[in-house]
Amino acid sequence: MGDILITDDERDIRELISDILKDEGFTTRLAGTSDECMAQIDKAVPALMILDIWLKDSRMDGIDILKQVKRDHPEVPVVIISGHGNIEIAVAAIKQGAYDFIEKPFNIDQLMVVIRRAMETSRLRRENIELKRTDAAPTEMLGESAAFRTLISQLEKVTKSNGRVMLTGESGSGKETAARYIHINSDRGDMPFVSVNCASIEPDRMEEVLLGRETEGRGVEPGLLEDANGGVIYFDGVAEMPLGTQAKLLRVLVDQKFQRVGGVDKVQVDVRVISSTNKDLQVAIEAETFRQELYHRLNVVPIHVPSLEERREDIPLLAAHFIEELDKSQGLGARPLSDEAAALLQTMVWPGNARQLKNVMERVLILGDATGAIEAKELPTQSDSPAEQGRVLLSGSLATLPLRDARELFEREYLLTQINRFGGNISRTASFVGMERSALHRKLKTLGVVTSNKAGARVAHVEEDEEA
């Protein structure tokens, strides 16, 4: 439930309130001065504060304490009490973020109504923060390919710093998972991780969502930057951010301070910024839809998240992981993959990357009989037409070639696919296709296959075998 911190310079008042709350089952702490109050907050952040505006013999009054609490702990509701109350003081307190205002001498029933509502608000805010910290989004990184090992090596390095990271890669490749991996393995891992989907927020609301707002009627409403204070804020699809908001964010990155929409006070935050995009930001800069200064601020450490095309070796491992995950979350049955199904998955085209692979596994589990291994025939084909299932569909270019040329083209495409599937490992490729390693080398040379360090659908990346 959390405890309630009562701060009042009159001992009788604070002890009376404490006794009332204890009778109702609440736990309380007491403070008579601003210094005692701040010391109690430093010791442990309370679930709720009851705060007198006028504090004798204190270096701070209630409004000063309120401002500091709302800056450092915006999730904590603060109920203001005062024996000198008037509408101006009440409005001032609400504008600074107070939950409510009660005038002395107070009615006990009225006090308890406000306290119970405020404690419920506190509970919901704490649960919301906890959900953001332990979001169900995956943080586990899975893979064995060379491209994956390179990615993990880069991510491990940036977890040890506080530098801003720009993650690039195709849609569905796992950029948010990489961002969460950085967060959870850094010294901010027990602080909030706040994800901002830049494409899903209306442009005219982006500033309010990020910076928060202050209105006379609703008081202070913290934005996502304040929610992320002490932790990480992740801008997903940063290229979609409106230009006006880009300018405000740039200022925040420079000053680490900002003003809420409609506010006058400066809010200071300590956040680590991680961004991602599946677009070429240099093109966006040339088109004047993205600010070059912001790009340089965000792109301190660029990290490329490889697509499934670049890490085909990992597809069976990822598919098995998704099957296990779907079984736990939906009870769809943890069926293993047959060797043929795993091989077919590695040769398929995955424009949606890991997200698409997970969707395919879910479809197979839902439509399957939940028994035995998943067979290749259960996987979706390029055409789901029954008349076309079970036979090879020739591309237009292949169908128009003489047999010798068509065979050569097919062999080239087939071997490139298998080489990329096994991460460029010639020995494993040769074993799978049923050729001696030396014979495979000769065949590749005959077919004019050029290998390089760049993996892709058309260019094979050949590694020296680890055992060689």
C-alpha positions in Angstrom: 0.0 0.0 0.0 2.8 2.4 0.8 3.0 5.0 3.6 1.8 8.6 4.1 4.2 11.4 5.0 2.5 14.1 7.1 4.3 17.4 7.3 3.0 20.2 9.6 4.7 22.6 11.9 2.0 22.0 14.6 2.7 18.8 16.4 -0.9 18.3 17.6 -2.2 18.6 14.0 0.3 16.1 12.5 -0.2 13.6 15.3 -4.0 13.9 15.1 -4.0 13.2 11.4 -1.6 10.3 11.9 -3.8 8.8 14.6 -6.9 9.1 12.3 -5.1 7.4 9.4 -3.6 4.7 11.6 -7.1 3.8 12.8 -8.1 3.4 9.1 -5.2 1.0 8.5 -2.6 3.4 7.0 1.1 3.6 7.8 2.4 7.1 8.5 5.6 9.1 9.0 5.8 12.6 10.5 7.9 15.7 9.8 7.7 19.1 11.5 10.0 21.1 9.2 11.0 21.2 5.5 14.4 19.7 6.3 12.7 16.8 8.2 10.3 16.4 5.3 13.0 16.2 2.6 15.1 13.8 4.8 12.1 11.5 5.0 11.6 11.6 1.2 15.3 10.8 0.7 15.0 7.9 3.0 12.0 6.4 1.2 9.6 8.0 -1.3 6.1 7.9 0.3 2.9 6.8 -1.5 1.2 10.1 -0.5 2.1 13.4 1.1 -0.1 15.6 3.4 1.7 19.0 3.4 1.0 22.2 5.3 1.7 25.4 3.3 3.0 27.5 6.2 6.0 25.9 8.0 7.5 27.9 10.8 11.2 27.9 11.3 11.8 26.2 7.9 13.9 27.2 5.0 11.2 26.1 2.5 7.4 26.5 2.6 4.9 24.0 1.4 4.8 25.3 -2.2 8.6 25.1 -2.4 8.5 21.5 -1.2 5.6 20.7 -3.6 7.6 22.0 -6.6 10.6 19.9 -5.7 8.5 16.8 -5.1 6.6 17.1 -8.4 9.9 17.6 -10.2 11.7 14.6 -8.6 8.8 12.3 -7.9 5.8 13.4 -10.1 4.0 10.1 -9.3 3.5 11.1 -5.6 0.1 12.8 -4.9 0.4 15.8 -2.5 -2.6 17.0 -0.5 -2.1 20.6 0.7 -3.6 21.7 4.0 -3.6 25.2 5.5 -5.2 27.2 8.3 -4.8 30.4 6.2 -6.5 29.0 3.1 -8.0 31.1 0.4 -8.9 30.5 -3.2 -5.6 32.1 -4.4 -3.5 29.7 -2.4 -5.6 26.7 -3.5 -5.2 27.6 -7.1 -1.5 28.2 -6.7 -1.1 24.7 -5.1 -3.2 23.0 -7.8 -1.2 24.7 -10.6 2.0 23.4 -9.0 0.7 19.9 -9.1 -1.1 19.4 -5.8 -3.7 16.6 -5.8 -6.1 18.5 -3.7 -6.4 21.3 -1.1 -8.0 21.1 2.4 -8.6 24.1 4.7 -8.1 23.8 8.5 -10.0 23.1 10.6 -10.9 20.1 8.4 -13.7 17.7 8.5 -12.5 14.2 9.2 -14.9 12.6 6.8 -13.9 15.0 4.0 -10.2 14.4 4.8 -10.6 10.6 4.5 -12.5 10.9 1.2 -9.6 12.9 -0.2 -7.0 10.6 1.3 -8.6 7.4 -0.1 -8.9 8.9 -3.6 -5.3 10.1 -3.5 -4.0 6.7 -2.3 -5.9 5.0 -5.1 -4.3 7.5 -7.6 -0.9 6.7 -6.0 -1.5 3.0 -6.4 -2.4 3.4 -10.1 0.6 5.6 -10.8 3.0 3.2 -9.2 1.5 0.2 -11.0 1.8 2.2 -14.3 5.4 2.9 -13.6 6.1 -0.7 -12.7 4.4 -1.9 -15.9 6.6 0.5 -17.9 9.7 -1.0 -16.1 8.7 -4.6 -16.6 6.9 -4.3 -19.9 5.9 -7.6 -21.5 7.9 -6.7 -24.6 10.8 -9.1 -25.0 14.3 -8.3 -23.8 15.9 -11.6 -24.6 18.2 -11.6 -27.5 18.5 -15.0 -29.3 20.9 -16.0 -32.1 24.2 -17.7 -33.0 25.0 -16.2 -36.4 28.0 -13.9 -37.0 25.7 -11.0 -37.7 24.0 -11.6 -34.3 27.3 -11.9 -32.4 28.4 -8.6 -33.9 25.2 -7.0 -32.7 25.4 -8.4 -29.2 29.1 -7.2 -29.0 28.0 -3.7 -29.9 25.1 -3.7 -27.5 27.2 -4.9 -24.6 29.6 -2.0 -25.2 27.0 0.7 -25.0 25.3 -0.8 -21.9 28.4 0.4 -20.0 28.0 4.0 -21.1 25.3 6.7 -21.0 25.8 7.6 -24.7 22.8 8.1 -27.0 22.2 5.2 -29.4 20.6 5.2 -32.9 19.4 1.8 -33.9 18.8 1.2 -37.6 17.3 -1.7 -39.4 14.2 -3.0 -41.3 10.8 -3.0 -39.8 10.3 -6.0 -37.4 14.0 -6.8 -37.1 14.0 -6.3 -33.3 15.1 -2.7 -32.7 13.0 -2.2 -29.6 14.2 -5.5 -28.2 17.7 -4.3 -28.7 16.8 -1.0 -27.0 15.4 -2.9 -24.0 18.5 -5.1 -23.9 20.6 -2.0 -23.5 18.3 -0.6 -20.8 18.0 -3.8 -18.7 21.7 -4.5 -18.7 22.8 -0.9 -17.9 23.0 0.8 -14.5 19.5 2.3 -15.3 18.0 -1.2 -15.5 15.8 -0.7 -12.4 14.5 2.7 -13.6 11.7 3.3 -16.1 11.9 2.4 -19.8 9.4 4.6 -21.7 8.7 3.8 -25.4 7.5 6.5 -27.6 5.9 5.4 -30.9 6.5 8.6 -32.9 4.3 7.5 -35.8 1.2 6.7 -33.6 1.0 10.1 -31.8 -0.9 12.9 -33.5 1.5 15.6 -34.6 -0.4 18.4 -32.8 -0.3 16.4 -29.5 3.3 15.3 -29.6 4.7 18.2 -27.5 2.1 17.7 -24.8 2.7 13.9 -24.8 6.5 14.4 -24.4 6.7 17.6 -22.3 3.5 17.4 -20.3 1.2 20.3 -19.7 -0.1 22.7 -17.1 -3.7 24.0 -17.0 -5.7 25.8 -14.4 -8.3 23.2 -14.3 -6.2 20.0 -14.2 -3.0 21.3 -12.8 0.3 19.6 -13.7 0.2 16.6 -16.1 3.7 15.2 -16.5 4.8 14.1 -20.0 6.7 11.0 -21.1 10.1 12.7 -20.5 9.2 13.1 -16.8 7.9 9.5 -16.7 11.3 8.4 -17.9 13.3 10.5 -15.4 16.3 8.5 -14.2 15.8 5.8 -16.9 15.6 5.5 -20.7 13.3 7.1 -23.2 13.1 5.2 -26.5 12.0 7.0 -29.7 10.6 4.4 -32.0 10.5 5.6 -35.6 12.1 8.9 -34.8 11.9 10.0 -38.5 8.2 10.4 -38.0 8.6 13.1 -35.3 7.1 16.5 -36.3 9.7 19.2 -37.1 8.4 21.5 -34.3 8.8 18.7 -31.7 12.2 17.9 -33.1 13.3 21.5 -32.2 11.9 21.1 -28.7 13.6 17.8 -28.2 16.9 19.2 -29.5 16.7 21.9 -26.8 16.0 19.2 -24.1 19.1 17.3 -25.2 21.2 20.4 -25.0 19.9 21.8 -21.7 18.4 18.7 -20.0 15.6 21.1 -19.1 12.2 22.0 -20.6 8.9 23.8 -20.0 5.6 22.0 -20.0 3.1 23.2 -22.5 1.3 26.1 -20.7 3.9 26.1 -17.9 6.4 28.6 -16.8 8.8 26.6 -14.5 11.8 24.7 -15.9 11.6 21.0 -15.5 15.0 19.1 -15.2 15.3 15.5 -16.2 18.0 12.9 -16.3 17.2 10.5 -19.2 19.2 8.3 -21.6 17.9 8.6 -25.1 17.8 5.6 -27.5 16.2 6.1 -31.0 15.4 3.9 -33.9 14.4 4.2 -37.5 13.9 2.0 -40.6 14.4 5.0 -42.9 17.5 6.7 -44.2 17.7 9.9 -42.1 20.2 11.4 -44.5 17.5 11.4 -47.2 15.1 12.9 -44.6 17.6 15.6 -43.8 18.0 16.5 -47.5 14.2 16.5 -47.8 14.1 18.9 -44.8 11.8 16.7 -42.8 14.5 15.9 -40.2 16.8 18.3 -38.5 20.5 17.7 -39.1 21.4 19.0 -35.6 19.0 16.5 -34.0 20.4 13.7 -36.1 24.0 14.5 -34.8 22.7 14.6 -31.2 20.9 11.3 -31.5 23.4 9.4 -33.7 26.3 9.3 -31.2 26.5 5.5 -31.4 24.9 4.1 -34.5 24.1 0.3 -34.3 22.6 -1.7 -37.2 20.1 -4.4 -36.2 20.4 -7.1 -38.9 17.4 -8.4 -40.7 16.5 -12.1 -40.9 18.0 -12.1 -44.4 21.3 -11.3 -42.8 21.0 -13.9 -40.1 19.3 -16.9 -41.6 21.2 -19.3 -39.3 19.1 -18.0 -36.4 15.7 -18.6 -38.0 15.1 -22.1 -36.5 16.2 -20.9 -33.1 13.9 -17.9 -33.2 11.0 -20.0 -34.5 11.4 -22.4 -31.7 11.5 -19.5 -29.2 8.3 -18.1 -30.6 6.6 -21.5 -30.5 7.5 -21.8 -26.8 6.4 -18.2 -26.1 3.0 -18.7 -27.9 2.4 -21.9 -25.9 3.0 -20.1 -22.6 0.9 -17.1 -23.5 -1.9 -18.8 -25.5 -1.6 -22.5 -24.8 -1.2 -23.3 -28.5 1.0 -26.3 -27.9 4.8 -26.5 -28.0 5.4 -28.5 -31.2 9.0 -29.0 -32.4 10.1 -28.1 -36.0 10.9 -30.9 -38.3 14.3 -30.6 -40.1 12.5 -30.0 -43.4 10.3 -27.2 -41.9 13.4 -25.6 -40.4 15.2 -25.7 -43.7 12.2 -24.3 -45.6 11.9 -21.4 -43.1 15.6 -20.5 -43.7 15.0 -20.3 -47.5 11.8 -18.1 -47.3 11.7 -14.4 -47.8 10.9 -12.4 -44.7 10.1 -8.8 -45.4 8.5 -8.5 -42.0 11.5 -10.1 -40.3 11.2 -11.5 -36.8 7.7 -10.1 -36.4 6.5 -11.9 -39.5 8.2 -15.1 -38.4 6.3 -15.0 -35.1 3.0 -14.4 -36.9 3.7 -17.4 -39.2 4.4 -19.6 -36.2 1.2 -18.5 -34.5 -0.8 -19.2 -37.7 0.7 -22.7 -38.0 0.0 -23.5 -34.3 -3.6 -22.3 -34.6 -4.4 -24.2 -37.8 -2.4 -27.3 -36.9 -3.6 -30.4 -34.9 -1.3 -29.7 -32.0 0.4 -33.1 -32.3 3.8 -34.1 -33.6 6.5 -32.0 -35.3 5.6 -29.1 -37.6 6.1 -30.3 -41.1 7.2 -28.2 -44.1 3.8 -28.7 -45.8 2.1 -26.8 -42.9 4.1 -23.6 -43.7 2.6 -21.0 -45.9 3.8 -20.8 -49.5 4.0 -17.9 -51.8 0.7 -18.9 -53.2 -2.0 -20.5 -51.0 -3.9 -21.7 -54.1 -4.5 -25.5 -53.8 -3.8 -25.9 -57.5 -0.4 -24.4 -57.1 0.7 -26.2 -53.9 3.1 -29.0 -54.2 4.7 -27.8 -57.4 7.6 -25.5 -58.2 6.5 -22.1 -59.6 9.0 -20.8 -62.2 9.8 -17.1 -62.3 9.3 -15.4 -65.6 13.0 -15.1 -66.3 13.7 -18.8 -65.5 10.8 -20.1 -67.6 12.0 -18.3 -70.7 15.6 -19.7 -70.6 17.1 -22.8 -72.3 17.5 -25.7 -70.0 21.3 -25.3 -69.6 21.0 -21.6 -68.7 18.0 -22.2 -66.4 19.9 -25.0 -64.6 22.9 -22.8 -64.1 20.8 -19.9 -62.8 18.9 -22.2 -60.5 22.1 -23.7 -59.1 23.5 -20.3 -58.5 20.4 -19.1 -56.6 20.1 -22.3 -54.7 23.7 -22.3 -53.5 23.7 -18.7 -52.6 20.5 -19.3 -50.5 22.1 -22.2 -48.7 25.4 -20.4 -48.1 23.5 -17.4 -46.6 21.3 -19.8 -44.7 24.4 -21.3 -42.9 25.9 -17.9 -42.3 28.6 -18.3 -45.0 30.0 -21.6 -43.5 31.1 -23.6 -46.5 31.5 -26.9 -44.6 28.0 -26.8 -43.3 26.6 -25.8 -46.7 28.5 -28.6 -48.4 27.2 -31.1 -45.9 23.6 -30.0 -46.4 23.7 -30.0 -50.2 25.5 -33.3 -50.3 28.8 -32.2 -51.8 32.4 -32.3 -50.8 33.8 -29.0 -49.6 36.3 -28.8 -52.5 33.6 -29.7 -55.0 31.4 -26.9 -53.7 34.3 -24.4 -54.0 34.8 -25.5 -57.6 31.1 -25.3 -58.4 30.8 -21.8 -56.9 33.8 -20.7 -59.0 32.2 -22.3 -62.2 29.0 -20.4 -61.5 30.8 -17.1 -61.1 29.7 -16.7 -57.5 31.5 -13.7 -55.9 31.7 -13.9 -52.1 32.2 -10.8 -49.9 31.8 -9.8 -46.3 28.3 -8.4 -46.9 25.5 -10.9 -46.4 22.4 -10.7 -48.6 20.0 -12.6 -50.7 22.2 -12.4 -53.8 25.7 -12.2 -52.3 27.1 -14.9 -50.1 29.1 -14.2 -47.0 31.7 -16.9 -46.6 33.3 -17.5 -43.2 36.3 -19.7 -42.5 35.1 -22.6 -40.5 35.9 -22.4 -36.8 37.4 -25.9 -36.9 39.7 -24.9 -39.8 
